[in-house]
Amino acid sequence: MSPTTAAAGSASAIVANTSRGYHHLKIDGYSHTKATPTGEALFSCQFAIGGHRWRICYYPNGNVLEAADYISIFLVLDEIVVRNVKAQFQICFAGQVEKQPSLAWKTVRAFNKQSSSSSSWGYPKFIRREDLEKSEYLKHDSFTIRCDIIVVDKYRAEDASSAAGAFVSVPPSNLHSHLGDLLKNEKGTDVVFEVGGETFTAHRCVLAARSPVFNAELFGSMMESDTTNGVIHIDDMAAQVFKALLHFVYTDSLPEMEEREDTMCQHLLVAADRYNLERLKLICEDRLCRYIGIGTVMDILALADQHRCKGLKKACFDFLRSPANLSAVLAGDGFEHLSRSCPSLVNELIGIIGASHNHAL
């Protein structure tokens, strides 16, 4: 009788790389929006999720005649792309997810701004207006909707042997946690910074490895050029900003914000540019895209131009291409201030808006 040989087995999986986020849109003054004709939409500000720009499209009286008694809500891809953007999404009333058991994610859709038929997907009959006006969602003539998006970046094949009985399970890296503890406990620190009246200790090798500017200051030609008694003095930066900068250097992530996120991100972007921390700079750019609005766009645009933030600058220009947004900005004093402080940027803005207008004609 021949010996029995155990069958060899293996497994693999196809895994989707995804990015996810959400956006809240408040309809403030709902009763006034009801005057909007069927088929005519109102748009949210542009927001970024998964490396792409989106808007929420709100039809107070439906997007088509068949939905005239309803509110229609659509998710719109607000950028030109070479390839389809694959995304899964759901739109619901904010804070009411647990009360909507039938809520389901839309299946993965392919968005492409080059084709009007596939630039937006959504809910033609999101809710009947009569039902909304009787519901708890409408309070003080306003309601808020939440749009959750999962962008599918790409697919990859992955060994799934662990699911088939492998003996070793490798945990994810926790290097960032160990380095964060090293900074927090101040063990082995060998450099001291004074920033905004506060002192911070750190490790020269860690800073030099992460930033070419720190490397030059601590080991290169700039070494000891701005130190007194072994303390490096940093001017023109708040202590909390430098503390957040150090946190990122050690952990590759942002800390919990102790002040308004948009304000901190503006300061951090300047600091990231100063120390050539490109990833931190891009993270701040991405965060600031969410805060572009009537009252902020001029300041953010000036910041983006000064620190060579192409993506953030483009997002500001896209926001200002809207005639309604541009008119509201021109009514304030931000545009006049920008005209005095940076006339070349204003000329660039006028050229882009003019080109966009001519293209629309």
Residue pairs with C-beta under 8 A, 6 or more apart in sequence:
9 164
9 165
10 159
10 161
10 164
11 159
11 160
11 161
11 163
11 164
12 157
12 158
12 159
12 160
13 157
13 158
13 159
13 160
13 163
14 155
14 156
14 157
14 158
15 155
15 156
15 157
15 158
16 152
16 153
16 154
16 155
17 152
17 153
17 154
17 155
17 156
18 50
18 150
18 151
18 152
18 153
19 49
19 50
19 51
19 150
19 151
19 153
20 49
20 50
20 148
20 149
20 150
20 151
21 49
21 50
21 148
21 149
22 49
22 146
22 147
22 148
22 149
23 44
23 47
23 49
23 54
23 56
23 146
23 147
23 149
23 290
24 94
24 144
24 145
24 146
25 44
25 56
25 58
25 144
25 145
25 146
25 147
26 142
26 143
26 144
27 33
27 58
27 142
27 143
27 144
27 145
28 141
28 142
29 141
29 142
30 60
30 138
30 141
30 142
30 143
31 141
33 42
33 58
33 60
34 60
34 61
34 129
35 60
36 42
36 59
36 60
36 61
37 61
38 59
38 61
38 62
38 63
38 64
38 65
38 67
38 68
39 59
39 61
39 62
39 63
39 64
39 65
40 59
40 61
41 57
41 58
41 59
41 63
41 74
42 57
42 58
42 59
42 60
43 55
43 56
43 57
43 58
43 76
43 322
44 55
44 56
44 57
44 58
45 55
45 292
45 293
45 319
46 53
46 54
46 55
46 78
46 289
46 292
46 315
46 318
46 319
47 53
47 54
47 55
47 289
47 290
48 54
48 286
48 289
48 290
48 315
49 149
49 151
50 85
50 87
50 149
50 150
50 151
50 153
51 151
51 153
52 77
52 79
52 81
52 85
52 87
52 111
52 151
53 77
53 78
53 79
53 289
53 315
53 318
54 75
54 76
54 77
54 78
54 147
54 149
55 76
55 78
56 73
56 74
56 75
56 76
56 91
56 145
56 147
57 72
57 73
57 74
57 75
57 76
57 120
57 122
58 71
58 72
58 73
59 67
59 71
59 72
59 73
59 74
60 71
60 129
61 68
61 71
61 129
62 68
62 69
62 70
62 71
62 72
62 124
62 125
63 72
63 74
63 124
64 72
64 124
66 124
67 124
67 125
69 128
69 129
69 130
70 124
70 125
70 126
70 127
70 128
70 129
71 126
71 127
71 128
71 129
71 132
72 122
72 123
72 124
72 125
72 126
73 91
73 122
73 123
73 126
73 145
74 120
74 121
74 122
74 123
75 87
75 89
75 91
75 120
75 121
75 122
75 147
75 149
76 119
76 120
77 85
77 111
77 112
77 113
77 119
77 120
78 113
78 318
79 113
79 318
80 113
80 114
81 111
81 112
81 113
81 114
83 112
84 110
84 111
84 112
84 118
85 110
85 111
85 112
85 151
86 108
86 109
86 110
86 111
86 151
86 152
87 108
87 109
87 111
87 149
87 150
87 151
87 152
88 105
88 106
88 107
88 108
88 109
88 149
88 150
88 152
89 105
89 106
89 109
89 121
89 147
89 148
89 149
89 150
90 103
90 104
90 105
90 106
90 147
90 148
91 122
91 123
91 126
91 145
91 146
91 147
91 148
92 100
92 103
92 145
92 146
93 100
93 137
93 143
93 144
93 145
93 146
94 144
94 145
94 146
95 144
95 146
96 137
97 103
97 146
105 148
105 150
106 121
108 152
109 118
109 121
110 118
111 118
111 119
111 120
111 121
112 118
112 119
113 119
127 135
132 138
132 143
137 143
162 168
162 169
176 250
176 251
176 252
176 253
177 251
179 206
179 250
179 251
180 247
180 250
180 251
182 188
182 203
182 206
182 250
183 202
183 203
183 246
183 247
183 250
186 201
188 203
189 201
189 202
189 203
190 203
190 204
191 201
191 202
191 203
191 204
191 207
191 218
191 232
192 199
192 200
192 201
192 230
192 231
192 232
193 199
193 200
193 201
193 202
193 231
193 232
193 233
193 234
193 242
194 231
194 232
194 233
194 234
195 233
195 234
195 237
195 238
195 239
195 242
196 237
196 238
196 239
196 240
196 242
197 239
198 239
198 243
199 231
200 239
200 242
200 243
200 246
202 246
202 249
204 218
204 219
206 249
206 250
207 214
207 215
207 218
207 249
208 214
208 215
208 218
208 219
209 215
210 249
210 277
211 249
211 275
211 276
211 277
212 276
213 274
213 275
213 276
214 275
216 222
216 223
217 223
217 225
217 226
217 232
226 232
226 233
227 233
234 242
237 267
237 271
237 274
238 267
240 258
240 259
240 264
241 264
241 267
241 268
241 271
242 271
243 255
244 254
244 255
244 264
244 268
245 268
245 271
245 272
245 275
245 277
245 280
247 253
247 254
247 255
248 254
248 255
248 268
248 277
248 280
249 277
252 279
254 268
254 283
257 264
258 264
261 287
261 291
262 287
262 288
262 291
262 296
265 284
265 287
265 288
265 291
266 284
266 288
266 299
266 300
266 303
268 280
268 284
269 281
269 284
269 285
269 288
269 303
269 307
269 309
270 303
270 307
271 277
271 280
272 278
272 280
272 281
272 284
273 281
273 307
273 308
281 307
281 309
282 311
285 304
285 309
285 311
285 312
286 311
288 300
288 303
288 312
289 311
289 312
289 315
291 300
292 300
292 315
292 316
292 319
293 319
294 325
294 328
294 329
294 332
295 332
295 334
297 316
297 319
297 320
297 325
297 329
297 334
298 329
298 332
298 334
298 335
298 337
298 338
299 334
300 312
300 316
301 313
301 316
301 317
301 320
301 338
301 345
301 349
302 338
302 341
302 342
302 345
303 309
303 312
304 310
304 312
304 313
304 316
305 313
305 342
305 345
317 349
317 352
317 353
319 325
320 326
320 329
320 349
320 353
321 352
321 353
321 356
326 353
329 335
335 346
338 345
338 346
339 346
